[in-house]
Amino acid sequence: MPITSKYRQDGEVLVIKVGEKFDFSKVEEFRNAYNDLTDKTNEIAVDLSITEYMDSSALGMLLNMQKSLKGGNYTYSIENARPQVSKILEISRFDKKFQLR
């Protein structure tokens, strides 16, 4: 499944939905998902509800997203992570950089 993005709350929240595998092969797709933000956007949410596999390059992509959007005043969240993915995020201390929901 490809990475998709859509807006909710009248364009204030960009939701990036990642497929079953979140790894190095998704670098360009993930980057393109947050390339064209609206002026109204104030939050970027990454939906991992169907993600079963995530490697260290996926963690790097999440950090690079924050770094590349540093000039904007955005909040970042990771939503609906399955238990095995949630554990990776907690061990990697991503709860310090993202709101985990």
C-alpha positions as CSV (number, residue, x, y, z in Angstrom):
1,M,0.0,0.0,0.0
2,P,1.4,3.4,-0.9
3,I,1.7,6.2,1.6
4,T,-1.2,8.6,1.4
5,S,-1.9,12.0,2.8
6,K,-5.1,13.9,3.5
7,Y,-6.3,16.9,5.5
8,R,-8.8,16.9,8.3
9,Q,-10.2,19.7,10.4
10,D,-10.5,22.1,7.5
11,G,-6.8,21.7,6.5
12,E,-5.4,22.3,9.9
13,V,-4.1,18.7,10.3
14,L,-2.2,16.8,7.6
15,V,-2.6,13.0,8.2
16,I,0.1,10.8,6.5
17,K,-1.0,7.2,6.4
18,V,1.8,4.7,6.1
19,G,1.3,1.2,4.7
20,E,2.2,-2.2,6.2
21,K,6.0,-1.6,5.8
22,F,7.7,1.6,6.8
23,D,11.3,1.2,5.6
24,F,14.0,2.7,3.4
25,S,12.0,2.0,0.2
26,K,9.4,4.6,1.3
27,V,11.8,7.6,1.7
28,E,10.7,9.5,-1.4
29,E,7.0,8.7,-0.9
30,F,7.1,9.8,2.7
31,R,8.9,13.0,1.8
32,N,6.4,13.8,-0.9
33,A,3.5,13.3,1.5
34,Y,4.3,16.5,3.5
35,N,5.8,18.5,0.6
36,D,2.8,20.8,-0.1
37,L,1.5,22.0,3.2
38,T,-1.3,24.6,3.3
39,D,-1.1,27.9,5.2
40,K,-3.7,26.6,7.6
41,T,-1.7,23.4,8.6
42,N,-0.6,23.4,12.2
43,E,-0.2,19.7,12.9
44,I,1.2,16.7,11.1
45,A,-0.1,13.3,12.2
46,V,1.5,10.1,11.0
47,D,-1.0,7.2,11.1
48,L,0.6,3.9,11.7
49,S,-2.6,1.9,12.1
50,I,-1.7,-0.7,9.5
51,T,2.0,-0.6,9.9
52,E,3.4,-4.0,10.9
53,Y,7.1,-3.4,10.2
54,M,9.2,-0.4,10.9
55,D,13.0,-0.1,10.7
56,S,15.6,2.4,11.8
57,S,15.4,4.3,8.5
58,A,11.7,4.9,9.2
59,L,12.7,6.5,12.5
60,G,15.2,8.6,10.6
61,M,12.5,9.7,8.1
62,L,10.3,10.9,11.0
63,L,13.2,13.0,12.4
64,N,14.1,14.3,9.0
65,M,10.5,15.5,8.5
66,Q,10.7,17.5,11.7
67,K,14.1,18.9,10.7
68,S,13.0,19.9,7.2
69,L,9.9,21.6,8.5
70,K,11.7,23.3,11.3
71,G,10.8,26.8,10.1
72,G,7.1,26.1,10.5
73,N,5.3,26.1,13.9
74,Y,3.9,22.5,13.7
75,T,3.0,19.9,16.3
76,Y,3.8,16.3,15.4
77,S,1.9,13.2,16.4
78,I,2.0,9.5,15.7
79,E,-1.4,7.9,15.8
80,N,-2.8,4.3,16.1
81,A,0.5,2.5,16.3
82,R,0.2,-1.3,16.8
83,P,1.8,-2.7,19.9
84,Q,5.0,-3.9,18.2
85,V,5.5,-0.6,16.5
86,S,4.6,1.3,19.6
87,K,7.3,-0.5,21.5
88,I,9.9,0.5,18.9
89,L,8.8,4.2,19.3
90,E,9.0,4.0,23.1
91,I,12.4,2.3,23.2
92,S,13.7,5.0,20.8
93,R,12.2,7.7,23.0
94,F,10.0,9.1,20.2
95,D,7.5,10.1,22.9
96,K,9.8,13.0,23.5
97,K,9.6,14.3,19.9
98,F,6.0,13.3,19.0
99,Q,2.7,13.0,20.7
100,L,1.9,9.3,20.7
101,R,-1.8,8.7,20.4
